[in-house]
Amino acid sequence: MNATTDLQQQLFNFIKSSQPHISLADELCDLLDISHDSAYRRIRGEKPLSLSELKVVCEKYNIALDQVLQLNSGTVVFRSSDGSSDITDLKTYLEGILREVKFFNAFKQKEMLVLAKDFAVFQFFLVPEIAAFKCFFWMRHILLDERLNRAKFSVKSFPFPEILDLTKQLTKEYAQLDSIELWNEETVRSTLRQIRYYKESGLFETEEDAEITYRAFDELLDHLQHMAELGVKSMKGESDLIKKGSFQLFVNEIILGNNTYILRLDGKTYAYINYAVLKYLSTQDPKFCGNLYNSFQNLVSRSSLISKVGEKDRNHFFNLLREEAVKLRHH
């Protein structure tokens, strides 16, 4: 076996291991406009990829060659969630996240580790009223959606039912993943400040909308505490008997998270780092992901487990969150 053949097989083995649910030969046929026989010859390394074919394959699967070929370049290659363009449409953004989470759930062994500065985006969607508020906020203030330029938020008349449908689908997918999450009391503040800002700025349609939104946030805390008590994820209003992913919740009083997600999928590690509110960078770089995973485990070892066990600590922590909610509500 020559060096070219060996490197080409490394490339295709990397693709197959990172996306085990695809038929690589079928995809290569469509991607390179070649026959099945030609596709298999390339996969086995019998037929070298041309430079143009290599470019197409790498672009299709978001691959950096120095990562696959294990070049010691000292760089870490990240993929941006929005590619080369800005996110301007929340529906497209949520559809992209839904594809990612379905990809996670395609693996047999799947676990998500969360270093949380804020609630995970999926958790906002556990309560419909909070889902509507957060989506409205993102569309109006982050994505600058022209349809909402002068709009005020109303729980009863959120104008985008297709977006709420996507939030429900995302919550169902999130509920299938085993999670280990690291929080502290700062976790609640961002959304509560947004609600308070809306109330003080007259951006709720009515006073009732403000009260409904505050009550919905309290319901979200109640449901998250219920999940922590059982150590299992669930949809709001759903029977606890329905099998879902595990939910391990740790609290660290001195470490503030940064909304980093680490995925452990059939023995491989993927990292997703949130930035600019709705965007994220992702990488499969083994060294980077390994260091990040070890750092997370170190933080967990210095934190308190409050899910399923530690009832006193769990009640104390969620009472602190509720006190914070009252404080910010009446500040």
Secondary structure, DSSP 8 states (H G I E B T S, - for coil): --HHHHHHHHHHHHHHHH-TTS-HHHHHHHHHT--HHHHHHHHTTSS---HHHHHHHHHHTT--HHHHTT---S----EETTTTS----HHHHHHHHHHHHHHHHTSSSEEEEEE-SS--HHHHTTSHHHHHHHHHHIIIIIS--GGGTT--B-GGG-S-HHHHHHHHHHHHHHTTSEEEEEE-GGGGHHHHHHHHHHHHTT-BSSHHHHHHHHHHHHHHHHHHHHHHHHTB---TT--TTS---BEEEEE-SS-----EEEEEETTEEEEEEEETTTEEEEE--HHHHHHHHHHHHHHHHTSEE-SSS-HHHHHHHHHHHHHHHHHHH--
